[in-house]
Amino acid sequence: MTPHDEVGQEEARLAGEWLKGETIHAAYCSPLSRARDTARAIAGHHGLEVQDLPGLIDLNYGDWQGLPLAEVKIRYAELYRQWETAPHTVRFPNGETLDEVRARALAAVDEVLKRHPGQVVLLAAHRVVNKVLICAFIGLDNSHFWRIGQDTTAINRFQWTGDTWNIMMINDTCHLRGMERGPYVDF
């Protein structure tokens, strides 16, 4: 993963400004730099240290990692079509499946719930991780992956009631209103 560009840095800064008046007790992130930088931009307003949570790391795209999308569409044409139409059935060559991402991400969330019962916790992850977690939280399997929108630095809020997740907000980008942004791109 490459670090944030100037736009990503500004989005992270704006997320931090937007959330500075919120109560946040702890902050965790994927160990990859974009998620860490975003978490730090938010947690800094709360005097919190950001802790790496490896279960939130982005999907391992295997042989697709680092390839331009145009090249993926040619070299892996059939698998890419499958990814677009039935993402829950795809295993990336030398990589992961969405079910594997979901299992490790849910285990990470469970670990955080045990560490911080009743507290507000910031989790900074990646689009794929967020989408599979949202599917899990709202009772959908990964076949619904493409139905979940996740913009960069989107804010999602869920509340754990002790036996279920309540949806408070999904894909909020109010903090980015002043930025000029292109069309939504999911992959």
Z-matrix of the N, CA and C atoms (Angstrom, degrees):
N
C 1 1.449
C 2 1.522 1 108.95
N 3 1.294 2 114.18 1 136.83
C 4 1.449 3 119.28 2 176.62
C 5 1.529 4 109.45 3 -87.07
N 6 1.330 5 116.58 4 154.83
C 7 1.463 6 118.83 5 178.99
C 8 1.530 7 110.81 6 -69.56
N 9 1.318 8 115.87 7 168.70
C 10 1.461 9 121.20 8 176.60
C 11 1.520 10 110.92 9 -56.61
N 12 1.315 11 116.10 10 140.13
C 13 1.453 12 119.66 11 167.28
C 14 1.529 13 107.14 12 -84.96
N 15 1.332 14 117.98 13 -172.91
C 16 1.469 15 120.46 14 -177.55
C 17 1.529 16 111.84 15 -61.73
N 18 1.324 17 117.27 16 -37.34
C 19 1.466 18 120.79 17 178.92
C 20 1.523 19 109.78 18 -65.02
N 21 1.326 20 117.28 19 -45.83
C 22 1.463 21 121.19 20 178.93
C 23 1.517 22 112.19 21 -62.22
N 24 1.326 23 116.45 22 -39.25
C 25 1.466 24 120.22 23 177.47
C 26 1.522 25 110.68 24 -63.42
N 27 1.327 26 116.96 25 -41.16
C 28 1.459 27 120.57 26 179.39
C 29 1.529 28 110.79 27 -67.60
N 30 1.334 29 117.33 28 -41.10
C 31 1.466 30 120.41 29 177.37
C 32 1.528 31 110.70 30 -60.38
N 33 1.332 32 117.19 31 -42.84
C 34 1.464 33 121.05 32 179.00
C 35 1.519 34 110.73 33 -64.60
N 36 1.324 35 117.19 34 -42.56
C 37 1.465 36 121.16 35 178.33
C 38 1.531 37 110.63 36 -60.24
N 39 1.337 38 115.88 37 -44.83
C 40 1.462 39 120.29 38 -179.77
C 41 1.530 40 111.68 39 -65.43
N 42 1.325 41 117.01 40 -37.28
C 43 1.476 42 119.72 41 175.99
C 44 1.524 43 109.90 42 -61.63
N 45 1.321 44 116.48 43 -43.29
C 46 1.464 45 120.73 44 177.93
C 47 1.513 46 112.15 45 -60.94
N 48 1.328 47 116.66 46 -44.29
C 49 1.467 48 120.86 47 177.82
C 50 1.532 49 110.77 48 -62.65
N 51 1.319 50 116.93 49 -42.38
C 52 1.464 51 122.19 50 -178.19
C 53 1.530 52 111.11 51 -62.70
N 54 1.316 53 116.37 52 -37.67
C 55 1.464 54 120.87 53 -174.57
C 56 1.526 55 114.03 54 -97.48
N 57 1.326 56 118.10 55 4.09
C 58 1.464 57 118.97 56 -174.36
C 59 1.517 58 113.70 57 -64.81
N 60 1.316 59 119.17 58 -24.41
C 61 1.456 60 121.07 59 178.34
C 62 1.515 61 114.12 60 -89.37
N 63 1.325 62 117.14 61 -1.84
C 64 1.467 63 122.08 62 -179.72
C 65 1.527 64 110.20 63 -82.14
N 66 1.309 65 116.18 64 157.73
C 67 1.461 66 121.29 65 171.96
C 68 1.519 67 108.12 66 -87.51
N 69 1.304 68 116.15 67 123.22
C 70 1.463 69 122.09 68 175.50
C 71 1.520 70 106.84 69 -134.76
N 72 1.323 71 116.36 70 124.93
C 73 1.468 72 121.13 71 -176.21
C 74 1.530 73 113.98 72 -93.36
N 75 1.318 74 117.26 73 -26.73
C 76 1.464 75 121.01 74 -177.60
C 77 1.520 76 108.87 75 -154.69
N 78 1.328 77 116.31 76 157.03
C 79 1.467 78 121.26 77 -178.54
C 80 1.524 79 109.70 78 -136.36
N 81 1.327 80 115.01 79 130.30
C 82 1.466 81 123.11 80 178.53
C 83 1.524 82 108.88 81 -130.10
N 84 1.326 83 115.21 82 154.88
C 85 1.461 84 118.57 83 179.21
C 86 1.515 85 110.93 84 -151.05
N 87 1.316 86 113.74 85 162.74
C 88 1.453 87 121.00 86 165.99
C 89 1.521 88 107.14 87 -60.04
N 90 1.323 89 117.99 88 148.12
C 91 1.463 90 119.22 89 178.63
C 92 1.534 91 114.39 90 -73.41
N 93 1.324 92 118.40 91 -0.49
C 94 1.466 93 120.65 92 178.43
C 95 1.528 94 109.90 93 -81.72
N 96 1.321 95 116.40 94 149.11
C 97 1.461 96 121.92 95 -167.36
C 98 1.525 97 114.69 96 -60.79
N 99 1.317 98 119.66 97 -39.38
C 100 1.472 99 119.57 98 -177.68
C 101 1.521 100 111.36 99 -62.60
N 102 1.318 101 116.32 100 -46.04
C 103 1.470 102 119.87 101 179.05
C 104 1.531 103 110.17 102 -66.05
N 105 1.316 104 116.82 103 -41.49
C 106 1.472 105 120.29 104 179.84
C 107 1.524 106 110.43 105 -62.93
N 108 1.324 107 117.35 106 -44.58
C 109 1.462 108 120.46 107 -179.50
C 110 1.527 109 111.26 108 -63.35
N 111 1.329 110 116.92 109 -40.22
C 112 1.460 111 120.60 110 178.04
C 113 1.526 112 110.59 111 -65.03
N 114 1.319 113 116.42 112 -45.54
C 115 1.465 114 120.29 113 179.27
C 116 1.527 115 110.59 114 -60.71
N 117 1.314 116 117.77 115 -41.72
C 118 1.470 117 121.14 116 -179.99
C 119 1.534 118 111.09 117 -65.57
N 120 1.336 119 116.47 118 -37.56
C 121 1.469 120 119.87 119 179.38
C 122 1.523 121 111.05 120 -63.58
N 123 1.315 122 117.09 121 -29.82
C 124 1.467 123 121.89 122 178.55
C 125 1.525 124 110.37 123 -86.82
N 126 1.317 125 116.76 124 -50.43
C 127 1.470 126 121.92 125 -174.60
C 128 1.516 127 112.75 126 -64.09
N 129 1.329 128 117.42 127 -28.68
C 130 1.462 129 120.86 128 179.74
C 131 1.522 130 112.98 129 -58.34
N 132 1.323 131 116.87 130 -31.04
C 133 1.464 132 121.08 131 178.53
C 134 1.529 133 112.12 132 -72.64
N 135 1.327 134 116.47 133 -11.68
C 136 1.459 135 121.46 134 -175.52
C 137 1.529 136 112.58 135 -116.30
N 138 1.328 137 115.96 136 4.80
C 139 1.454 138 120.13 137 -179.48
C 140 1.525 139 113.06 138 66.65
N 141 1.322 140 116.53 139 27.72
C 142 1.465 141 120.92 140 -177.06
C 143 1.516 142 112.09 141 -103.81
N 144 1.322 143 115.25 142 142.40
C 145 1.454 144 120.91 143 169.46
C 146 1.526 145 107.93 144 -83.77
N 147 1.304 146 117.05 145 140.91
C 148 1.460 147 121.95 146 178.47
C 149 1.522 148 108.34 147 -91.10
N 150 1.324 149 115.69 148 130.99
C 151 1.457 150 121.26 149 179.09
C 152 1.530 151 109.75 150 -107.61
N 153 1.324 152 115.83 151 135.93
C 154 1.470 153 120.10 152 175.43
C 155 1.522 154 110.00 153 -68.80
N 156 1.319 155 115.69 154 139.29
C 157 1.455 156 123.01 155 175.77
C 158 1.522 157 106.71 156 -130.05
N 159 1.341 158 117.58 157 93.83
C 160 1.465 159 121.52 158 -172.33
C 161 1.528 160 115.00 159 -54.47
N 162 1.317 161 118.39 160 -27.64
C 163 1.458 162 120.28 161 179.34
C 164 1.511 163 113.68 162 -64.84
N 165 1.331 164 117.19 163 -13.38
C 166 1.467 165 121.34 164 179.13
C 167 1.527 166 113.19 165 -94.33
N 168 1.335 167 117.14 166 2.81
C 169 1.463 168 119.43 167 -178.68
C 170 1.529 169 109.86 168 -60.85
N 171 1.316 170 115.76 169 151.97
C 172 1.460 171 121.59 170 -176.84
C 173 1.525 172 111.68 171 -63.15
N 174 1.321 173 114.93 172 160.64
C 175 1.462 174 122.64 173 174.57
C 176 1.519 175 110.22 174 -51.87
N 177 1.319 176 116.69 175 135.34
C 178 1.454 177 121.49 176 173.54
C 179 1.529 178 107.20 177 -84.00
N 180 1.328 179 115.38 178 104.36
C 181 1.463 180 121.63 179 -179.15
C 182 1.526 181 112.50 180 -77.95
N 183 1.325 182 117.59 181 -0.18
C 184 1.457 183 121.16 182 177.20
C 185 1.515 184 112.07 183 57.21
N 186 1.313 185 116.08 184 -126.43
C 187 1.464 186 121.55 185 -175.88
C 188 1.529 187 113.13 186 -65.72
N 189 1.312 188 117.65 187 -15.71
C 190 1.467 189 120.88 188 177.54
C 191 1.531 190 112.03 189 -79.97
N 192 1.329 191 116.18 190 -20.25
C 193 1.465 192 121.77 191 -174.23
C 194 1.527 193 110.48 192 -54.23
N 195 1.309 194 115.99 193 126.97
C 196 1.459 195 121.34 194 175.16
C 197 1.517 196 115.22 195 81.90
N 198 1.318 197 117.69 196 -7.33
C 199 1.465 198 119.91 197 178.87
C 200 1.524 199 109.93 198 -82.40
N 201 1.337 200 117.25 199 142.27
C 202 1.462 201 119.05 200 173.18
C 203 1.532 202 109.70 201 -63.19
N 204 1.326 203 116.27 202 144.92
C 205 1.457 204 121.11 203 -178.00
C 206 1.525 205 111.47 204 -55.56
N 207 1.325 206 117.99 205 -39.75
C 208 1.470 207 120.92 206 179.78
C 209 1.527 208 110.80 207 -58.92
N 210 1.321 209 117.35 208 -38.89
C 211 1.469 210 121.34 209 179.03
C 212 1.526 211 111.01 210 -70.51
N 213 1.334 212 116.91 211 -40.96
C 214 1.471 213 121.23 212 177.33
C 215 1.526 214 109.85 213 -57.50
N 216 1.327 215 116.17 214 -44.55
C 217 1.466 216 121.12 215 -177.62
C 218 1.524 217 112.52 216 -62.51
N 219 1.321 218 117.25 217 -27.34
C 220 1.469 219 121.64 218 178.68
C 221 1.520 220 110.86 219 -88.47
N 222 1.331 221 117.54 220 -53.34
C 223 1.473 222 122.11 221 -175.30
C 224 1.522 223 113.02 222 -67.78
N 225 1.324 224 116.48 223 -31.70
C 226 1.466 225 121.59 224 -176.74
C 227 1.530 226 109.89 225 -125.02
N 228 1.321 227 116.33 226 45.09
C 229 1.473 228 121.60 227 -171.48
C 230 1.528 229 113.02 228 -54.32
N 231 1.317 230 117.59 229 -48.72
C 232 1.473 231 119.71 230 -177.27
C 233 1.526 232 111.21 231 -68.17
N 234 1.323 233 117.16 232 -43.57
C 235 1.463 234 120.23 233 179.06
C 236 1.536 235 110.81 234 -65.89
N 237 1.326 236 116.86 235 -35.87
C 238 1.456 237 119.13 236 177.20
C 239 1.531 238 110.86 237 -64.97
N 240 1.313 239 118.36 238 -41.25
C 241 1.470 240 121.23 239 176.17
C 242 1.528 241 110.21 240 -60.75
N 243 1.326 242 115.80 241 -40.83
C 244 1.467 243 120.23 242 177.17
C 245 1.530 244 110.19 243 -63.24
N 246 1.332 245 117.57 244 -42.21
C 247 1.465 246 122.78 245 177.85
C 248 1.530 247 110.74 246 -59.57
N 249 1.324 248 116.94 247 -39.38
C 250 1.469 249 120.89 248 179.83
C 251 1.525 250 113.15 249 -71.89
N 252 1.332 251 117.56 250 -30.55
C 253 1.471 252 120.85 251 -172.51
C 254 1.526 253 114.03 252 -107.33
N 255 1.318 254 117.74 253 -29.13
C 256 1.466 255 121.70 254 -178.01
C 257 1.535 256 109.15 255 -144.85
N 258 1.332 257 117.46 256 65.52
C 259 1.466 258 120.56 257 -172.93
C 260 1.518 259 113.93 258 -59.37
N 261 1.306 260 116.66 259 -27.83
C 262 1.469 261 121.25 260 -178.30
C 263 1.526 262 112.21 261 -70.28
N 264 1.320 263 118.44 262 -10.79
C 265 1.466 264 121.95 263 -179.22
C 266 1.530 265 112.64 264 -101.01
N 267 1.316 266 117.21 265 -1.79
C 268 1.468 267 121.16 266 -173.16
C 269 1.520 268 111.48 267 -91.13
N 270 1.316 269 114.78 268 131.79
C 271 1.470 270 121.71 269 164.46
C 272 1.520 271 105.04 270 -112.83
N 273 1.329 272 115.76 271 118.57
C 274 1.454 273 119.02 272 178.52
C 275 1.523 274 109.18 273 -68.40
N 276 1.330 275 118.15 274 136.00
C 277 1.463 276 120.30 275 -179.70
C 278 1.529 277 110.45 276 -54.76
N 279 1.322 278 116.12 277 120.83
C 280 1.465 279 123.11 278 -176.73
C 281 1.528 280 112.03 279 62.27
N 282 1.324 281 116.37 280 25.64
C 283 1.456 282 121.28 281 -179.42
C 284 1.513 283 111.80 282 -133.13
N 285 1.329 284 116.39 283 -149.00
C 286 1.456 285 123.28 284 -172.68
C 287 1.523 286 112.61 285 -113.68
N 288 1.327 287 113.80 286 173.63
C 289 1.459 288 122.97 287 169.25
C 290 1.526 289 107.80 288 -109.94
N 291 1.323 290 116.22 289 163.89
C 292 1.465 291 119.76 290 175.63
C 293 1.522 292 111.32 291 -63.71
N 294 1.338 293 117.19 292 -34.11
C 295 1.469 294 119.77 293 177.96
C 296 1.528 295 111.31 294 -63.46
N 297 1.318 296 117.06 295 -37.27
C 298 1.468 297 120.17 296 178.09
C 299 1.532 298 110.68 297 -67.78
N 300 1.324 299 116.83 298 -41.37
C 301 1.460 300 120.75 299 176.70
C 302 1.533 301 109.48 300 -60.92
N 303 1.326 302 115.10 301 -45.25
C 304 1.463 303 120.40 302 -178.72
C 305 1.526 304 111.31 303 -60.72
N 306 1.307 305 117.52 304 -45.07
C 307 1.470 306 121.08 305 -178.42
C 308 1.522 307 111.18 306 -61.88
N 309 1.320 308 117.79 307 -46.81
C 310 1.467 309 119.20 308 -177.82
C 311 1.525 310 111.57 309 -71.98
N 312 1.342 311 117.54 310 -35.73
C 313 1.461 312 120.12 311 179.41
C 314 1.529 313 110.96 312 -68.98
N 315 1.327 314 117.11 313 -41.44
C 316 1.471 315 119.63 314 177.22
C 317 1.524 316 111.20 315 -64.85
N 318 1.322 317 117.43 316 -37.79
C 319 1.470 318 120.14 317 176.49
C 320 1.529 319 110.23 318 -62.61
N 321 1.341 320 116.54 319 -39.11
C 322 1.464 321 120.26 320 178.16
C 323 1.529 322 110.83 321 -64.95
N 324 1.328 323 116.94 322 -43.29
C 325 1.466 324 121.09 323 178.61
C 326 1.533 325 110.04 324 -63.09
N 327 1.326 326 117.47 325 -41.89
C 328 1.466 327 120.48 326 177.54
C 329 1.525 328 111.39 327 -60.41
N 330 1.317 329 116.43 328 -40.35
C 331 1.465 330 121.40 329 177.67
C 332 1.535 331 110.23 330 -60.86
N 333 1.315 332 117.20 331 -44.15
C 334 1.465 333 121.65 332 179.78
C 335 1.526 334 110.56 333 -65.57
N 336 1.333 335 117.08 334 -40.79
C 337 1.477 336 119.94 335 178.33
C 338 1.527 337 111.39 336 -59.81
N 339 1.324 338 116.42 337 -38.99
C 340 1.466 339 120.36 338 178.82
C 341 1.529 340 111.53 339 -68.18
N 342 1.326 341 116.71 340 -36.78
C 343 1.466 342 120.99 341 -179.23
C 344 1.527 343 112.32 342 -73.72
N 345 1.335 344 116.51 343 -30.06
C 346 1.466 345 120.25 344 -171.15
C 347 1.522 346 111.88 345 -132.97
N 348 1.321 347 118.25 346 59.65
C 349 1.467 348 119.30 347 -179.18
C 350 1.535 349 111.40 348 -61.41
N 351 1.329 350 115.64 349 131.24
C 352 1.454 351 121.41 350 176.90
C 353 1.518 352 115.48 351 73.15
N 354 1.324 353 117.32 352 6.14
C 355 1.461 354 120.27 353 -177.82
C 356 1.534 355 110.94 354 -104.05
N 357 1.330 356 114.54 355 161.91
C 358 1.465 357 121.49 356 175.16
C 359 1.521 358 107.62 357 -91.39
N 360 1.331 359 115.22 358 124.74
C 361 1.455 360 120.34 359 -175.74
C 362 1.528 361 109.39 360 -126.26
N 363 1.308 362 115.79 361 133.02
C 364 1.459 363 122.81 362 174.37
C 365 1.522 364 108.72 363 -86.71
N 366 1.320 365 116.41 364 128.64
C 367 1.465 366 122.27 365 172.26
C 368 1.521 367 107.09 366 -120.96
N 369 1.308 368 117.81 367 121.95
C 370 1.464 369 121.79 368 177.88
C 371 1.524 370 107.90 369 -112.19
N 372 1.322 371 114.95 370 117.21
C 373 1.465 372 120.08 371 -176.10
C 374 1.529 373 109.46 372 -131.87
N 375 1.305 374 116.33 373 -141.67
C 376 1.461 375 123.41 374 -174.75
C 377 1.518 376 109.34 375 -132.00
N 378 1.297 377 115.34 376 162.39
C 379 1.462 378 121.78 377 -175.05
C 380 1.526 379 111.98 378 -51.46
N 381 1.325 380 118.92 379 -50.68
C 382 1.467 381 121.53 380 -177.98
C 383 1.525 382 110.47 381 -62.68
N 384 1.308 383 117.27 382 -46.12
C 385 1.466 384 121.40 383 179.86
C 386 1.526 385 109.74 384 -60.80
N 387 1.319 386 116.46 385 -46.47
C 388 1.463 387 119.72 386 178.70
C 389 1.519 388 111.49 387 -58.90
N 390 1.315 389 117.06 388 -44.53
C 391 1.463 390 120.83 389 -176.89
C 392 1.534 391 111.54 390 -64.07
N 393 1.326 392 118.02 391 -42.68
C 394 1.469 393 118.45 392 -179.86
C 395 1.528 394 110.97 393 -72.01
N 396 1.332 395 117.30 394 -33.71
C 397 1.464 396 119.03 395 175.78
C 398 1.530 397 110.55 396 -66.30
N 399 1.312 398 117.07 397 -43.40
C 400 1.465 399 119.66 398 178.67
C 401 1.519 400 110.10 399 -61.11
N 402 1.321 401 117.32 400 -45.15
C 403 1.478 402 120.02 401 176.44
C 404 1.529 403 109.97 402 -54.71
N 405 1.326 404 116.36 403 -47.93
C 406 1.471 405 120.02 404 -179.00
C 407 1.530 406 110.68 405 -62.64
N 408 1.319 407 117.13 406 -45.24
C 409 1.466 408 121.18 407 -176.94
C 410 1.527 409 112.56 408 -63.04
N 411 1.327 410 116.88 409 -32.11
C 412 1.465 411 118.73 410 -178.04
C 413 1.523 412 112.96 411 -102.09
N 414 1.335 413 116.14 412 10.47
C 415 1.454 414 120.17 413 171.97
C 416 1.510 415 115.82 414 83.05
N 417 1.323 416 117.40 415 22.79
C 418 1.460 417 121.13 416 177.56
C 419 1.521 418 110.00 417 -106.24
N 420 1.327 419 116.80 418 147.69
C 421 1.454 420 118.88 419 173.63
C 422 1.534 421 109.13 420 -82.62
N 423 1.307 422 116.66 421 174.91
C 424 1.461 423 121.12 422 -174.68
C 425 1.527 424 114.03 423 -70.98
N 426 1.326 425 118.43 424 -6.30
C 427 1.466 426 119.33 425 175.18
C 428 1.531 427 110.33 426 -66.98
N 429 1.319 428 117.24 427 -15.62
C 430 1.466 429 122.44 428 179.73
C 431 1.535 430 112.76 429 -94.06
N 432 1.306 431 116.26 430 9.40
C 433 1.463 432 123.71 431 -175.65
C 434 1.533 433 113.08 432 -46.80
N 435 1.325 434 117.32 433 -48.06
C 436 1.469 435 120.58 434 -175.35
C 437 1.524 436 112.38 435 -74.05
N 438 1.309 437 118.87 436 -10.79
C 439 1.467 438 121.54 437 179.25
C 440 1.524 439 112.35 438 -82.85
N 441 1.323 440 117.06 439 -8.77
C 442 1.466 441 122.04 440 -179.74
C 443 1.526 442 108.45 441 -100.23
N 444 1.315 443 116.55 442 119.49
C 445 1.459 444 120.87 443 176.68
C 446 1.517 445 111.01 444 -89.29
N 447 1.319 446 115.96 445 137.91
C 448 1.460 447 121.19 446 176.47
C 449 1.515 448 109.42 447 -144.07
N 450 1.330 449 115.43 448 106.20
C 451 1.456 450 120.77 449 174.19
C 452 1.524 451 109.27 450 -79.47
N 453 1.326 452 116.20 451 164.46
C 454 1.462 453 119.44 452 174.62
C 455 1.523 454 108.46 453 -65.39
N 456 1.281 455 116.71 454 139.78
C 457 1.472 456 128.26 455 -175.84
C 458 1.532 457 113.72 456 54.72
N 459 1.327 458 116.78 457 23.99
C 460 1.469 459 119.95 458 175.19
C 461 1.527 460 109.18 459 -62.79
N 462 1.317 461 115.21 460 147.72
C 463 1.462 462 121.13 461 177.90
C 464 1.523 463 108.25 462 -106.77
N 465 1.327 464 115.69 463 126.57
C 466 1.456 465 123.46 464 175.74
C 467 1.517 466 106.89 465 -117.88
N 468 1.320 467 116.38 466 139.21
C 469 1.469 468 119.95 467 178.36
C 470 1.527 469 108.70 468 -127.43
N 471 1.316 470 113.82 469 128.18
C 472 1.455 471 121.74 470 175.58
C 473 1.508 472 107.90 471 -131.12
N 474 1.310 473 115.54 472 150.25
C 475 1.463 474 120.50 473 178.43
C 476 1.530 475 107.59 474 -123.96
N 477 1.317 476 115.23 475 125.77
C 478 1.467 477 121.83 476 177.81
C 479 1.517 478 108.43 477 -86.35
N 480 1.321 479 117.43 478 124.21
C 481 1.467 480 121.01 479 -177.49
C 482 1.519 481 112.33 480 -99.64
N 483 1.316 482 117.22 481 3.88
C 484 1.455 483 120.93 482 -178.65
C 485 1.512 484 112.37 483 106.45
N 486 1.317 485 116.71 484 -20.62
C 487 1.469 486 119.19 485 176.59
C 488 1.524 487 112.46 486 -144.92
N 489 1.323 488 117.01 487 -5.42
C 490 1.467 489 119.33 488 179.07
C 491 1.521 490 110.13 489 -158.42
N 492 1.321 491 115.22 490 161.78
C 493 1.456 492 121.77 491 175.81
C 494 1.519 493 109.16 492 -95.99
N 495 1.311 494 116.22 493 132.62
C 496 1.455 495 121.70 494 171.46
C 497 1.524 496 108.25 495 -101.16
N 498 1.317 497 115.87 496 134.88
C 499 1.460 498 121.40 497 178.72
C 500 1.525 499 108.08 498 -82.05
N 501 1.301 500 116.89 499 122.99
C 502 1.457 501 121.36 500 177.28
C 503 1.533 502 110.22 501 -104.66
N 504 1.359 503 116.13 502 -37.07
C 505 1.458 504 120.79 503 -178.13
C 506 1.536 505 108.38 504 -169.30
N 507 1.320 506 114.83 505 141.89
C 508 1.468 507 119.86 506 177.11
C 509 1.530 508 109.29 507 -131.69
N 510 1.323 509 115.72 508 134.97
C 511 1.470 510 124.44 509 172.43
C 512 1.529 511 112.96 510 59.26
N 513 1.318 512 117.22 511 41.37
C 514 1.460 513 121.14 512 177.10
C 515 1.524 514 109.30 513 -75.55
N 516 1.314 515 116.46 514 126.24
C 517 1.467 516 121.70 515 177.28
C 518 1.530 517 111.01 516 -126.32
N 519 1.321 518 117.24 517 25.66
C 520 1.473 519 121.09 518 -179.95
C 521 1.524 520 111.93 519 -54.73
N 522 1.314 521 116.75 520 -34.00
C 523 1.460 522 120.94 521 -179.01
C 524 1.528 523 112.78 522 -66.10
N 525 1.327 524 117.76 523 -13.48
C 526 1.459 525 121.95 524 -177.52
C 527 1.529 526 112.76 525 -102.81
N 528 1.324 527 117.27 526 7.32
C 529 1.474 528 121.07 527 -175.23
C 530 1.522 529 113.91 528 -52.75
N 531 1.292 530 118.23 529 -38.05
C 532 1.461 531 120.75 530 -176.81
C 533 1.515 532 114.74 531 -79.21
N 534 1.311 533 116.68 532 -8.52
C 535 1.468 534 120.12 533 -178.01
C 536 1.522 535 110.39 534 -88.48
N 537 1.309 536 114.83 535 143.94
C 538 1.461 537 119.15 536 171.81
C 539 1.515 538 107.01 537 -82.15
N 540 1.339 539 115.25 538 121.80
C 541 1.463 540 119.86 539 -176.48
C 542 1.507 541 109.52 540 -127.98
N 543 1.313 542 115.26 541 148.48
C 544 1.450 543 120.30 542 177.06
C 545 1.516 544 110.48 543 -78.97
N 546 1.317 545 116.26 544 -171.62
C 547 1.473 546 119.90 545 179.19
C 548 1.534 547 110.52 546 -67.91
N 549 1.325 548 115.44 547 157.48
C 550 1.465 549 121.57 548 178.75
C 551 1.520 550 109.16 549 -62.50
N 552 1.302 551 116.63 550 129.83
C 553 1.467 552 122.61 551 177.10
C 554 1.525 553 106.54 552 -124.73
N 555 1.337 554 116.31 553 126.34
C 556 1.467 555 118.91 554 -175.97
C 557 1.520 556 113.16 555 -96.78
N 558 1.307 557 118.15 556 -26.54
C 559 1.468 558 119.32 557 -179.00
C 560 1.500 559 108.95 558 -152.94
